[in-house]
Amino acid sequence: MKARTYPFYFAGGALALYLIFFVIPSIMGIFYAFTDWNSYSTEVNFIGLNNFRTIFSSGAGQNYLHFIRNTIIFTITTIFLKTAIALGLALLLTGGIKRLSYFHRVVMYLPAVLPILVVSLVFKSILNPATGLLNTFLRNIGLDFLAQRWLVDIHLALPSVIAVDTWRGVGYIMVILIAGLMAIPDEYYEAASIDGASGLDSFWHITIPLLMPVLTVTTVLNLLYGLKVFDIVFVLTNGGPGRATDTVYTAIFDEFSKGRYGMATTLSTLLFFIMIILGYFVIRLMHRETEG
């Protein structure tokens, strides 16, 4: 009997805290998504799916759909860029570049250690169209035509935020992929070489299949981060210009700051279900690729 209750006895406190500070607030948040809860009234009325209709309707809901679109674009693009660049760096640092490989790994990983606030403030200064380091450098070397209004142009603001986030996060994904590559036995590559397989054949038929579980982990991590992105957007552009870089979480912050708590919890609930659905299908898809 003691052997059965011993693990639960020590896990009970953590489970209670998790229940009180996560599960119960989450359930309450889902409930308030169906209400008109706001700071302008002391009454909280159940309004059913009205908040969701507002989000998906053609009138005021167009802005909300734009925020969802920005979030999805940011998530998909950063997943692709971080994975592709990190995989290339991981392959170089485990096979192509041997000298000072540990030093290079530290340098590549360093941006991931820096606080997002610090990275955002530094790049906000670098990308300043008038006095920023990037445009100043381009003008000094005679490439004035490449100098752009990076964070204040409606067409360049979101790509600029994506580029900064990719620079910061690629080292973290690289370290995970390096661990996955080092776990692949060298015997597989030696056997493939004896059979006459090229380096590209080994990459597609050995590296990628055996690395798929690790790629699944990194993809899900990037997916969850991308859908919840807030701080780097808030500091770099504050959702501008013209709300061109607003994401779901910046919209949630804006709704809460305006006292529209019901709509804010609706957006949060919608994003929660989007994360569950996308995460489920990503895991299923990549698990199927692993089995295949």
Buried (B, 14 or more C-beta within 10 A) or exposed (E): EEEEEEEEEEEEEEEEEEEEEEEEEEEEBBBBBBBBBBEEEEEBEEBEEBBBEBBEEEEEBEEBEBBBEBBBBBBBBBBEBBBEBBBBBBBBBBEEEEEEBEEBBEEBBEBBEEEBEEBBEEBBEBBBBEEBEBBEEBEEEEEEEEBBBBBBBEEBBBBBBBBBBBBBBBBBBBBBBBEBBEEBEEEBBEEBEEEEBEEEEBBEEBBEBBBBEBBBBBBBBBBEBBBBBBBBBBBBBBBBBEBBBBBBBBBBBBBBEEBBBBBBBBBBBBBBEBBEEBBEEBBEEBEEEBEE
